[in-house]
Amino acid sequence: MKELAGDGVPVTVACRVLKLARQPYYRWLDQPVTDAMLEAGVSRERAVRRAP
C-alpha cells in the first residue's frame, strides 16, 4: 500500500481496488505490527486450527 501511495496512487483508490477498508490501513501506519506480534498471531492461529 505504501508503495502504491508512493507511486501516486491515492490510498482511497488502492483500498477500493484491493477491497480493504481505509481505517485499518491508517491505524497500521500509526501503530505498525511488529514481527513479534505477527508471529504470536500466527502461532495462536495454528493452535486453534489443531484443536479438535
C-alpha positions as CSV (number, residue, x, y, z in Angstrom):
1,M,0.0,0.0,0.0
2,K,2.8,2.4,0.9
3,E,4.4,1.6,-2.5
4,L,1.2,2.4,-4.3
5,A,0.8,5.7,-2.4
6,G,4.5,6.5,-3.2
7,D,3.8,5.9,-6.9
8,G,1.0,8.5,-6.8
9,V,-2.0,6.1,-6.4
10,P,-4.4,7.6,-3.9
11,V,-4.9,5.5,-0.8
12,T,-8.7,5.6,-1.3
13,V,-8.4,4.1,-4.8
14,A,-5.9,1.5,-3.7
15,C,-8.1,0.4,-0.9
16,R,-11.1,0.2,-3.1
17,V,-9.3,-1.9,-5.7
18,L,-7.8,-4.2,-3.1
19,K,-11.1,-4.4,-1.2
20,L,-9.6,-3.1,2.0
21,A,-11.0,-0.6,4.5
22,R,-9.0,2.6,4.9
23,Q,-9.3,2.8,8.7
24,P,-7.2,-0.3,9.4
25,Y,-4.6,0.9,6.9
26,Y,-4.2,4.2,8.7
27,R,-4.3,2.5,12.1
28,W,-1.4,0.3,10.9
29,L,0.5,3.3,9.7
30,D,0.1,4.9,13.1
31,Q,0.8,1.7,15.1
32,P,2.7,-0.9,12.9
33,V,2.5,-4.5,13.7
34,T,5.9,-5.8,15.0
35,D,7.4,-9.1,13.9
36,A,6.8,-10.5,17.4
37,M,3.1,-9.6,17.3
38,L,2.7,-11.2,13.9
39,E,4.5,-14.4,15.0
40,A,2.3,-14.5,18.1
41,G,-0.8,-14.2,16.0
42,V,0.3,-16.9,13.6
43,S,1.1,-19.3,16.5
44,R,-2.3,-18.7,18.0
45,E,-4.0,-19.4,14.7
46,R,-2.1,-22.6,14.2
47,A,-3.0,-23.7,17.7
48,V,-6.7,-23.0,17.1
49,R,-6.6,-25.0,13.8
50,R,-5.0,-28.0,15.5
51,A,-7.6,-28.1,18.3
52,P,-10.4,-30.7,17.8
